[in-house]
Amino acid sequence: MSKKTSNYEKCAWPTVGVREGTRVEDYDWGYLYIYPDGRPPEFRVSEKPTEQEIRDRWGHYPN
């Protein structure tokens, strides 16, 4: 799940790619900011998503 504002959408995102057979706790997390005005996406680790935000976005991946 992501949070949308008029200026950007931000999604919970791992610092490295998600691999099969791993758990949420195996990763460091930040937010991927997506801008509707055409700017390139930006990844930030200065804020950390909640576990619920992570599971909402990434919970469909098999453990």
N, CA, C and O atoms as a GROMACS GRO file, in nm:
protein
  252
    1MET      N    1   0.085  -0.117   0.000
    1MET     CA    2   0.000   0.000   0.000
    1MET      C    3   0.090   0.123   0.000
    1MET      O    4   0.201   0.119   0.052
    2SER      N    5   0.041   0.229  -0.057
    2SER     CA    6   0.118   0.351  -0.062
    2SER      C    7   0.032   0.467  -0.014
    2SER      O    8  -0.091   0.461  -0.013
    3LYS      N    9   0.101   0.573   0.024
    3LYS     CA   10   0.032   0.695   0.065
    3LYS      C   11   0.042   0.793  -0.050
    3LYS      O   12   0.151   0.818  -0.101
    4LYS      N   13  -0.072   0.850  -0.090
    4LYS     CA   14  -0.074   0.944  -0.200
    4LYS      C   15  -0.106   1.084  -0.150
    4LYS      O   16  -0.194   1.103  -0.067
    5THR      N   17  -0.033   1.179  -0.203
    5THR     CA   18  -0.068   1.320  -0.187
    5THR      C   19  -0.070   1.377  -0.328
    5THR      O   20  -0.042   1.306  -0.424
    6SER      N   21  -0.102   1.504  -0.340
    6SER     CA   22  -0.103   1.563  -0.473
    6SER      C   23   0.038   1.580  -0.528
    6SER      O   24   0.056   1.594  -0.649
    7ASN      N   25   0.138   1.578  -0.439
    7ASN     CA   26   0.276   1.602  -0.482
    7ASN      C   27   0.356   1.475  -0.504
    7ASN      O   28   0.454   1.477  -0.579
    8TYR      N   29   0.318   1.366  -0.439
    8TYR     CA   30   0.394   1.241  -0.452
    8TYR      C   31   0.316   1.124  -0.398
    8TYR      O   32   0.216   1.141  -0.328
    9GLU      N   33   0.363   1.005  -0.432
    9GLU     CA   34   0.314   0.880  -0.374
    9GLU      C   35   0.434   0.818  -0.304
    9GLU      O   36   0.542   0.814  -0.362
   10LYS      N   37   0.417   0.770  -0.182
   10LYS     CA   38   0.531   0.706  -0.115
   10LYS      C   39   0.495   0.564  -0.076
   10LYS      O   40   0.388   0.537  -0.022
   11CYS      N   41   0.587   0.472  -0.106
   11CYS     CA   42   0.566   0.330  -0.085
   11CYS      C   43   0.677   0.274   0.002
   11CYS      O   44   0.793   0.312  -0.012
   12ALA      N   45   0.642   0.182   0.091
   12ALA     CA   46   0.743   0.109   0.168
   12ALA      C   47   0.830   0.032   0.069
   12ALA      O   48   0.778  -0.035  -0.020
   13TRP      N   49   0.962   0.040   0.085
   13TRP     CA   50   1.052  -0.021  -0.012
   13TRP      C   51   1.178  -0.071   0.059
   13TRP      O   52   1.233  -0.001   0.144
   14PRO      N   53   1.224  -0.191   0.024
   14PRO     CA   54   1.347  -0.242   0.086
   14PRO      C   55   1.471  -0.179   0.024
   14PRO      O   56   1.469  -0.134  -0.090
   15THR      N   57   1.580  -0.175   0.102
   15THR     CA   58   1.705  -0.118   0.051
   15THR      C   59   1.772  -0.209  -0.051
   15THR      O   60   1.853  -0.164  -0.132
   16VAL      N   61   1.738  -0.337  -0.048
   16VAL     CA   62   1.787  -0.434  -0.149
   16VAL      C   63   1.667  -0.515  -0.197
   16VAL      O   64   1.563  -0.517  -0.132
   17GLY      N   65   1.682  -0.581  -0.309
   17GLY     CA   66   1.572  -0.658  -0.366
   17GLY      C   67   1.522  -0.769  -0.276
   17GLY      O   68   1.601  -0.833  -0.205
   18VAL      N   69   1.393  -0.792  -0.278
   18VAL     CA   70   1.329  -0.898  -0.199
   18VAL      C   71   1.357  -1.032  -0.264
   18VAL      O   72   1.342  -1.049  -0.385
   19ARG      N   73   1.399  -1.127  -0.182
   19ARG     CA   74   1.429  -1.261  -0.232
   19ARG      C   75   1.332  -1.361  -0.172
   19ARG      O   76   1.285  -1.344  -0.060
   20GLU      N   77   1.303  -1.464  -0.247
   20GLU     CA   78   1.214  -1.570  -0.200
   20GLU      C   79   1.274  -1.637  -0.077
   20GLU      O   80   1.396  -1.652  -0.067
   21GLY      N   81   1.189  -1.676   0.015
   21GLY     CA   82   1.234  -1.746   0.135
   21GLY      C   83   1.287  -1.655   0.244
   21GLY      O   84   1.351  -1.702   0.338
   22THR      N   85   1.261  -1.524   0.232
   22THR     CA   86   1.307  -1.431   0.334
   22THR      C   87   1.187  -1.371   0.406
   22THR      O   88   1.072  -1.391   0.366
   23ARG      N   89   1.215  -1.297   0.513
   23ARG     CA   90   1.110  -1.234   0.593
   23ARG      C   91   1.127  -1.082   0.592
   23ARG      O   92   1.234  -1.031   0.559
   24VAL      N   93   1.023  -1.012   0.626
   24VAL     CA   94   1.026  -0.866   0.635
   24VAL      C   95   1.142  -0.822   0.724
   24VAL      O   96   1.210  -0.724   0.694
   25GLU      N   97   1.164  -0.894   0.832
   25GLU     CA   98   1.268  -0.858   0.928
   25GLU      C   99   1.410  -0.873   0.872
   25GLU      O  100   1.505  -0.823   0.931
   26ASP      N  101   1.423  -0.940   0.759
   26ASP     CA  102   1.555  -0.962   0.699
   26ASP      C  103   1.606  -0.839   0.623
   26ASP      O  104   1.720  -0.840   0.574
   27TYR      N  105   1.526  -0.735   0.612
   27TYR     CA  106   1.561  -0.620   0.529
   27TYR      C  107   1.560  -0.490   0.608
   27TYR      O  108   1.494  -0.478   0.711
   28ASP      N  109   1.636  -0.394   0.557
   28ASP     CA  110   1.624  -0.256   0.601
   28ASP      C  111   1.525  -0.191   0.506
   28ASP      O  112   1.521  -0.223   0.388
   29TRP      N  113   1.443  -0.098   0.558
   29TRP     CA  114   1.335  -0.040   0.479
   29TRP      C  115   1.341   0.111   0.478
   29TRP      O  116   1.393   0.174   0.570
   30GLY      N  117   1.288   0.168   0.372
   30GLY     CA  118   1.272   0.311   0.358
   30GLY      C  119   1.146   0.336   0.276
   30GLY      O  120   1.058   0.250   0.268
   31TYR      N  121   1.140   0.453   0.214
   31TYR     CA  122   1.026   0.486   0.128
   31TYR      C  123   1.075   0.520  -0.012
   31TYR      O  124   1.177   0.587  -0.030
   32LEU      N  125   1.002   0.473  -0.111
   32LEU     CA  126   1.022   0.513  -0.249
   32LEU      C  127   0.918   0.620  -0.278
   32LEU      O  128   0.798   0.596  -0.266
   33TYR      N  129   0.965   0.739  -0.315
   33TYR     CA  130   0.877   0.850  -0.350
   33TYR      C  131   0.862   0.855  -0.501
   33TYR      O  132   0.961   0.858  -0.574
   34ILE      N  133   0.738   0.856  -0.547
   34ILE     CA  134   0.707   0.861  -0.689
   34ILE      C  135   0.633   0.992  -0.715
   34ILE      O  136   0.532   1.021  -0.650
   35TYR      N  137   0.684   1.070  -0.809
   35TYR     CA  138   0.629   1.203  -0.838
   35TYR      C  139   0.547   1.202  -0.967
   35TYR      O  140   0.595   1.153  -1.069
   36PRO      N  141   0.425   1.254  -0.964
   36PRO     CA  142   0.341   1.254  -1.084
   36PRO      C  143   0.384   1.357  -1.189
   36PRO      O  144   0.336   1.353  -1.303
   37ASP      N  145   0.473   1.448  -1.153
   37ASP     CA  146   0.514   1.554  -1.247
   37ASP      C  147   0.629   1.511  -1.338
   37ASP      O  148   0.682   1.593  -1.413
   38GLY      N  149   0.668   1.382  -1.333
   38GLY     CA  150   0.771   1.334  -1.423
   38GLY      C  151   0.911   1.330  -1.364
   38GLY      O  152   1.004   1.281  -1.429
   39ARG      N  153   0.928   1.382  -1.242
   39ARG     CA  154   1.061   1.373  -1.180
   39ARG      C  155   1.093   1.227  -1.156
   39ARG      O  156   1.003   1.146  -1.138
   40PRO      N  157   1.221   1.192  -1.155
   40PRO     CA  158   1.257   1.052  -1.129
   40PRO      C  159   1.221   1.012  -0.985
   40PRO      O  160   1.221   1.097  -0.896
   41PRO      N  161   1.190   0.885  -0.963
   41PRO     CA  162   1.162   0.838  -0.827
   41PRO      C  163   1.282   0.862  -0.736
   41PRO      O  164   1.396   0.872  -0.782
   42GLU      N  165   1.255   0.872  -0.608
   42GLU     CA  166   1.359   0.900  -0.509
   42GLU      C  167   1.342   0.802  -0.393
   42GLU      O  168   1.231   0.785  -0.342
   43PHE      N  169   1.451   0.738  -0.351
   43PHE     CA  170   1.446   0.646  -0.238
   43PHE      C  171   1.507   0.714  -0.117
   43PHE      O  172   1.616   0.771  -0.125
   44ARG      N  173   1.437   0.706  -0.004
   44ARG     CA  174   1.485   0.770   0.120
   44ARG      C  175   1.478   0.670   0.236
   44ARG      O  176   1.378   0.601   0.254
   45VAL      N  177   1.584   0.665   0.313
   45VAL     CA  178   1.585   0.581   0.433
   45VAL      C  179   1.578   0.667   0.560
   45VAL      O  180   1.588   0.614   0.671
   46SER      N  181   1.563   0.797   0.544
   46SER     CA  182   1.555   0.885   0.660
   46SER      C  183   1.427   0.862   0.740
   46SER      O  184   1.422   0.891   0.860
   47GLU      N  185   1.324   0.809   0.675
   47GLU     CA  186   1.200   0.769   0.741
   47GLU      C  187   1.185   0.619   0.724
   47GLU      O  188   1.222   0.564   0.620
   48LYS      N  189   1.132   0.554   0.824
   48LYS     CA  190   1.111   0.409   0.817
   48LYS      C  191   0.961   0.378   0.817
   48LYS      O  192   0.888   0.431   0.901
   49PRO      N  193   0.916   0.294   0.725
   49PRO     CA  194   0.775   0.255   0.725
   49PRO      C  195   0.744   0.164   0.844
   49PRO      O  196   0.832   0.098   0.899
   50THR      N  197   0.617   0.161   0.881
   50THR     CA  198   0.575   0.071   0.987
   50THR      C  199   0.572  -0.072   0.932
   50THR      O  200   0.571  -0.092   0.810
   51GLU      N  201   0.570  -0.168   1.019
   51GLU     CA  202   0.560  -0.308   0.976
   51GLU      C  203   0.431  -0.330   0.897
   51GLU      O  204   0.430  -0.405   0.800
   52GLN      N  205   0.322  -0.265   0.939
   52GLN     CA  206   0.195  -0.280   0.868
   52GLN      C  207   0.204  -0.225   0.726
   52GLN      O  208   0.153  -0.287   0.633
   53GLU      N  209   0.269  -0.110   0.708
   53GLU     CA  210   0.287  -0.055   0.573
   53GLU      C  211   0.367  -0.151   0.485
   53GLU      O  212   0.336  -0.170   0.368
   54ILE      N  213   0.469  -0.210   0.543
   54ILE     CA  214   0.552  -0.306   0.469
   54ILE      C  215   0.468  -0.426   0.429
   54ILE      O  216   0.470  -0.468   0.313
   55ARG      N  217   0.396  -0.482   0.523
   55ARG     CA  218   0.314  -0.600   0.495
   55ARG      C  219   0.202  -0.570   0.395
   55ARG      O  220   0.169  -0.653   0.311
   56ASP      N  221   0.144  -0.450   0.403
   56ASP     CA  222   0.041  -0.411   0.307
   56ASP      C  223   0.098  -0.408   0.165
   56ASP      O  224   0.030  -0.447   0.070
   57ARG      N  225   0.220  -0.363   0.151
   57ARG     CA  226   0.281  -0.349   0.018
   57ARG      C  227   0.346  -0.479  -0.030
   57ARG      O  228   0.339  -0.512  -0.148
   58TRP      N  229   0.409  -0.553   0.061
   58TRP     CA  230   0.493  -0.667   0.024
   58TRP      C  231   0.442  -0.801   0.074
   58TRP      O  232   0.507  -0.903   0.051
   59GLY      N  233   0.329  -0.804   0.142
   59GLY     CA  234   0.280  -0.926   0.204
   59GLY      C  235   0.239  -1.036   0.107
   59GLY      O  236   0.224  -1.151   0.148
   60HIS      N  237   0.220  -1.003  -0.019
   60HIS     CA  238   0.180  -1.105  -0.117
   60HIS      C  239   0.297  -1.191  -0.164
   60HIS      O  240   0.276  -1.292  -0.231
   61TYR      N  241   0.420  -1.152  -0.129
   61TYR     CA  242   0.535  -1.234  -0.166
   61TYR      C  243   0.543  -1.355  -0.073
   61TYR      O  244   0.528  -1.340   0.048
   62PRO      N  245   0.565  -1.473  -0.127
   62PRO     CA  246   0.572  -1.592  -0.040
   62PRO      C  247   0.694  -1.588   0.052
   62PRO      O  248   0.799  -1.538   0.014
   63ASN      N  249   0.678  -1.640   0.171
   63ASN     CA  250   0.790  -1.647   0.266
   63ASN      C  251   0.864  -1.776   0.250
   63ASN      O  252   0.962  -1.800   0.322
   0.00000   0.00000   0.00000
